[in-house]
Amino acid sequence: MVPDPDPFVEKRQRLGEAHVEAWEQTLEETELLAEERREDGWETTVVMAPHTDTVSRDMNDHDRFGLMHVPVSYTHL
């Protein structure tokens, strides 16, 4: 019995190596930026946030504004 193909592997193969290399570079730069901030005295945490959007006070009845990150575990709700 042949196992079902892994969707992640199939997508990675379809997008090609240039896409993978671009993401690797992005992640490396993210870690470097976080480390620079730590050296400046900031507390930093690097997280994956594939679902990110801007939030303004005009969008709803609240005082929040800035960036809103939705974890993957909550995107199906």
N, C-alpha and C positions, 0 to 999 in steps of 0.2 A: 504494500500500500504506500503510495507516494504522499508525503505530507503536503498540506496546503502551503502555497508560497507565502512568505512573510510580506505583508503589504509595505512595511517600512523598507525592506530590502528592495522590493520592486520599484518603489518610488525613487529611492536613491539611485538605482541603476538607470531609471528613465531620465532623471534630471542631469546626470552626468557628473564627472569628476570636478569640473569647474565650480559647480554649485556647492559641492562638498568642501572644496578648498576655500571658497568664499566664506562659508559658515565657520570653518576652522579658524580663519583669520579674524572674523568678527568676535568669536569667543576668546581668542588670545588677547585681542585688544581690550575686551571687556575686563578680563582679569588684570591686565596691566593698569587700566584706569582705576579699578578698585584698589589695587595695591598702592598707587600714587595717592589716592585719597586717604588710605590708612596711614601712610607716612606723614600726611598733613594733619593727622589727629582725628580723622573721621572714623566712625564705625561703619563698615560696609558689609553688605551681603549681596552676592550675585545670585539671581534666581532666573529661571526660565519663565517668560511671560509672553507666550505666543499670541495672546488676545489682549491687546493694549489699545486704549483709546483716550482721547482728551475728554475732560469733564469741566463744564463751566457752571457758574452760579445760575446762569440763565436757563439751564437745561431742566431744572427741577426745583422743588422747594427745599433747598439745603444750601449750606455755605461751603460745600466742598468744591474744589477746583484743582486742576493739575492733570496728572496721568492716572488712569484707573487700569490696574492689571487684574485680569481674571484668570485664575489657575485653570489648567486643562480639566481638572476634576470637577469644575463647576460649569463648564461650557455646555454640557448636555441638559442642564436644568431649564 
